[in-house]
Amino acid sequence: MKPVDDKFEQKIQQILKDSIDNIDAETQSQLTQARHHAISLSEKKYFNPVGLWVRGVAITFMLLFVLIALKHPSPDTRAVLTPDWIATSETDDLEMYQDLEFYEWLETVNING
């Protein structure tokens, strides 16, 4: 910095320090009262019914969303979680066993043919 700026800055700092040190009694009293009032407000526990109502509604919507999402998973996630052969084998097991003789015959025809 330039020496002029340093001198100016030091002068401003000195004026501000002097103004803080030389506060009159009335201003000092008002500052003290304001500080005590702010402290007493911060210590009080107060009930805010509007805040409670808003929190309740928000929690209700979040729970509904989670319940709906868990109850109805998207088809894409089910397809990723289960391979095709598992999905088809669960539904077609009984039919495959009923047509077992046909599948054996088909295999012999393919081998001989």
Backbone hydrogen bonds, N-H to C=O, Kabsch-Sander energy under -0.5 kcal/mol:
donor,donor_aa,acceptor,acceptor_aa,energy
6,D,2,K,-2.1
7,K,3,P,-2.2
8,F,4,V,-2.4
9,E,5,D,-2.8
10,Q,6,D,-2.5
11,K,7,K,-2.3
12,I,8,F,-2.2
13,Q,9,E,-2.4
14,Q,10,Q,-2.2
15,I,11,K,-2.2
16,L,12,I,-2.4
17,K,13,Q,-2.4
18,D,14,Q,-2.3
19,S,15,I,-2.2
20,I,16,L,-1.8
21,D,17,K,-2.3
22,N,18,D,-1.8
23,I,20,I,-0.9
28,Q,24,D,-2.3
29,S,25,A,-2.3
30,Q,26,E,-2.2
31,L,27,T,-2.5
32,T,28,Q,-2.1
33,Q,29,S,-2.5
34,A,30,Q,-2.4
35,R,31,L,-2.3
36,H,32,T,-2.5
37,H,33,Q,-2.5
38,A,34,A,-2.3
39,I,35,R,-2.2
40,S,36,H,-2.4
41,L,37,H,-2.0
42,S,38,A,-1.8
43,E,39,I,-1.4
44,K,40,S,-1.0
46,Y,44,K,-0.6
48,N,46,Y,-0.5
52,L,48,N,-1.8
53,W,49,P,-2.2
54,V,50,V,-2.5
55,R,51,G,-2.2
56,G,52,L,-2.2
57,V,53,W,-2.2
58,A,54,V,-2.3
59,I,55,R,-2.5
60,T,56,G,-2.2
61,F,57,V,-2.4
62,M,58,A,-2.2
63,L,59,I,-2.5
64,L,60,T,-2.4
65,F,61,F,-2.4
66,V,62,M,-2.3
67,L,63,L,-2.7
68,I,64,L,-2.5
69,A,65,F,-2.5
70,L,66,V,-2.4
71,K,67,L,-2.1
72,H,68,I,-2.1
77,T,74,S,-0.6
78,R,74,S,-1.4
79,A,75,P,-2.0
80,V,76,D,-1.7
81,L,77,T,-2.1
82,T,78,R,-1.7
87,A,83,P,-2.0
88,T,84,D,-2.6
89,S,85,W,-1.7
90,E,86,I,-1.8
91,T,87,A,-0.8
92,D,88,T,-2.3
93,D,89,S,-0.8
96,M,92,D,-2.2
97,Y,93,D,-1.9
98,Q,94,L,-1.8
99,D,95,E,-1.7
100,L,97,Y,-1.0
103,Y,99,D,-1.9
104,E,100,L,-2.0
105,W,101,E,-2.3
106,L,102,F,-2.6
107,E,103,Y,-1.8
108,T,104,E,-1.9
109,V,105,W,-2.2
110,N,106,L,-2.1
111,I,107,E,-1.9
112,N,108,T,-2.4
113,G,109,V,-2.3
